[in-house]
Amino acid sequence: MDEQQPSLAGALDALWAKFLPEMEERVARLETASAAFSQSSLSEDEQEAAHSAAHKLAGVLGTFGLTRGTELARELELMFSRRIGHDPALGARMTEIAAQLRSIVASRK
């Protein structure tokens, strides 16, 4: 084996750094959509974008071993997959999950 090849951990760290801005953008999209849902102003386009962002985050966070992030993103993906009338408790949960995802993404070194 060539000792100059980067370790798996090093390769994952490099990929994390490369995709971090995209992941942060997806989390921001989820935060914005959650806030809009809480204010009963979530458009269909915002909902579709949030669903897509949650789906993509669920996959990528699992790749980096962030299982809790995957679980939370999947929960949001499910919430954004269907049209739901105004529900303050659900809006609060969406906002809470988005904040947890922000923390998980920010905490990975």
C-alpha positions, -999 to 999 in steps of 0.1 A, spaced: 0 0 0 13 34 -9 20 54 23 14 86 5 -23 79 0 -44 99 24 -61 79 53 -98 74 51 -102 98 80 -82 124 61 -102 118 29 -135 122 48 -122 154 65 -113 168 30 -147 159 17 -164 175 47 -145 207 42 -154 207 5 -192 201 11 -195 221 43 -208 253 26 -234 233 8 -245 215 40 -247 249 58 -269 262 30 -292 233 33 -295 238 71 -302 275 65 -330 265 40 -345 242 66 -343 270 92 -360 294 69 -387 269 59 -394 260 95 -398 296 105 -421 302 75 -442 272 85 -445 285 120 -458 318 106 -482 300 82 -463 315 52 -445 285 38 -449 285 0 -451 253 -20 -417 261 -36 -401 266 -1 -416 233 11 -403 214 -19 -368 230 -14 -369 221 23 -379 185 15 -350 182 -9 -326 198 15 -336 175 43 -333 144 20 -298 154 9 -287 162 44 -300 128 57 -278 111 32 -246 131 35 -246 133 73 -248 95 75 -218 93 51 -199 112 78 -211 90 106 -234 116 120 -263 92 127 -283 116 148 -281 142 121 -295 117 96 -323 108 119 -333 144 124 -330 152 88 -352 123 79 -378 135 104 -378 169 87 -379 153 53 -411 134 63 -426 166 77 -419 185 46 -431 157 23 -468 165 28 -489 196 30 -499 203 66 -521 231 79 -508 255 105 -497 236 136 -478 256 162 -464 225 179 -452 210 146 -436 244 137 -418 244 170 -405 209 164 -393 218 129 -375 248 143 -359 227 171 -347 200 146 -332 227 123 -313 242 152 -301 207 162 -289 201 127 -271 234 127 -253 224 159 -244 189 146 -229 203 114 -210 230 133 -197 206 158 -179 182 134 -143 191 133 
